[in-house]
Amino acid sequence: MTAWICATCGVQHSDTSEAPVTCAICEDERQYVGTSGQSWTTMEELASRHTVVVRQEEADLFGIGLEPSFGIGQRALLVRTPSGNVLWDCIPLLDEKAAARIAELGGIAAICASHPHFYGAYVDFAQAFGARVYLPRADAGWIRRASEHVELFEEEAEPLPGVTVARIGGHFDGAAVLHWAVGGDGRGALLTGDTVQVVPDRGWVSFMWSYPNLIPLDAATVEDIARKVARFEFDRVYGGWWGRVIERGGSRAIARSAARYVERLRGGRPAPLPHETGNGQS
């Protein structure tokens, strides 16, 4: 039996003798099937062409990603705590070198995910380290590979002391963030995947129903996301890719970004260009 991995989204599916016909995650309007059609790979094939890299992001936080990039290209984050480590989001490959490095860092006690696009090969990671996997019940229907390691939660869970995973909705019904109370050099950190997207203009974030297909969210949902996030204290925001980080002022960035997004949805006028006087004359 083979646990097949979708070549487009990188999510691992159930063990079967033949590859599935379709990937439900890619058939959904938030993702897409590649122009060459549905294709599949395996952990062994990935390991022959890709390497897992582990890089330190800050004290007690390590990024885990693939080189070269594969699928959606996200990197996971390993949060180290005195009570054990939490893996936030997942990637499609766990090779021997990375497994040894993660073990050196204390292993993985719990796995949490921002949304189904970033489930990756969480079952392999959970089995390798004996980890519990916390997923929101709202997204249970998107689970592609069932496992006894999975525990469903409703709105919020605390996989380890000082680390909270919370459902905020939006990108998916169960879209979640991870709050790390002592992260961000002690000022608090919010790990968001792309349920809250850190954009190239690093003082801002954005929110979408579908990023590749550019389908926006409605105003009420964006305002609800901002309210749910505002209850946490944090200064730093880690997005879902290497370098997508707001170093300072993250909570204010999310609040003003939500306000800007809603203003545009409701027809608000963009800010004047630098050469404009404000009265329509240059």
Buried (B, 14 or more C-beta within 10 A) or exposed (E): EBBBBBBBBBBBBBEEEEBBEEBBBBEBEBBBBEEEEBEBBBBEEBBEEBBBBBEEBBEBBBBBBBEEBBBBBBBBBBBBBEEBBBBBBBBBBBBEEBBEBBEEBBBBBBBBBBBBBBBBBBBBBBBBBEBBBBBBBBBEEBBBBEEEBBEBBEBEBBBBEBBBBBBBBBBBBBBBBBBBBBBBEEBBBBBBBBBBBBBEEBEBBBBBBBBEEEEBBEBEBBBBBBEBBEEBEBBBBBBBBBEBBBEBBBBEBBBBBBBBBBEEBEEEEEEEEEEEEEEEEE
